[in-house]
Each structure stands twice: as C-alpha cells, then as structure tokens.
C-alpha cells in the first residue's frame, strides 16, 4: 500500500466536498476510500439500460456520503458487490 500511495494525497471521503471547494485537485494526484453503506435496487434508465446507485462513506461521519452511479460494463461487473465492501 505504501508503494501505491507514494506521492499521492489521501482525502477522506467526508472531506471531499470541502476540499473540492477550496483546493485545485485537478493538479493533485489524490485518492479516497469508501465503504458501500447503501445500495439501491438496480433501475432502468429512459433508454432501457440498467444502472445501480451506491452510497459510499468513510465511516467518520455517516451523514456525509457520495452517491456513485454505475452504468454499462461497470454496472454489469459490479452490481452484485455486497454492501459493506470497501
């Protein structure tokens, strides 16, 4: 993990919104980690394609989360991922 994180900045998921507002992250190599705290049953878009929605959280502040929408091949490959997975 140390090798993978070398020269990268860790931003907690619960801090992401404030960091995006105050820092220019486009010029920074950064990573974040999240736990799937909620999965919505797969839904169909207007075009008939199925997608999933996950809520991700860093377990620091359960009121702060990011909604991740999974479409196409990503949805097909990962829609069965269990809640609680990092």
N, C-alpha and C positions, 0 to 999 in steps of 0.2 A: 504494500500500500504506500509506503514511503516513496518508492520509486515512481509510482503512478501519480502521486501528489506533488512531486518535485516541481518547483516553480509555478505552482497553481495556488490560487486563493480559495479557501473554503468559505462559503457563505451559507449560513444556516437558512433553511427554507423559511423560517419565521422572520428572518431579517431581509428577505429578498425584496419585498416591496419598498422598504425604506432605502435599501442600497441602490435599487434601480432609479429612485428619485434623486439621490444625492451624488452618485458616482457614475462615471462613464465606463460601464462594464464592457462595452464593445471592444475596448483596447486591453482588457484584462483576461487572462486565462483563468477562469474560475469554475468551480464545481459545487454542486449541492447534493444532498442526500434526502430522500423522503421515504416514509412508510405509507403504504396504501391503508388509509383509515376508513375508506368507504368506497364501494363500487356500486355504480348504478347499473341496473339490468341493461344489457345491450339494446340499443334503439336503432330504428331505421330513419335515415335522412330522407329528405324530399325526393332525392334521386334513387331511393330504394336500397342504397348501400348501408350496411350495418356499421355502427361505431359504438365505442364504450367511453364512459367517463369515470375517471378515478379521482378521488380526493387524496392528496398527499400532504403529510405533515411531518415535522421533525420531532414531535413528542415533547417539545418545550412549552408550547402554547397551543392548546387544542382548538382555540378559536381562530388561529391563523392557519390557512391551508391554501393549496394551489390546486385548481381543477385541471386535470390533464385529459385531453380528448385524444382517443386513439382511433385512427382511420386506416382503411386499406390493409396492406400487409401487416402493419404493426398491430392492428386490431386482431387480425386472423391469428397471428403468432402468440399474442399475449393476453387475450380476453379471459382465459381461464386462470390467470395468475391469482393466487389467493390473497385475500385481504390480510394485512399484517406483514406482507412481504416488503423488504427494503429494496 
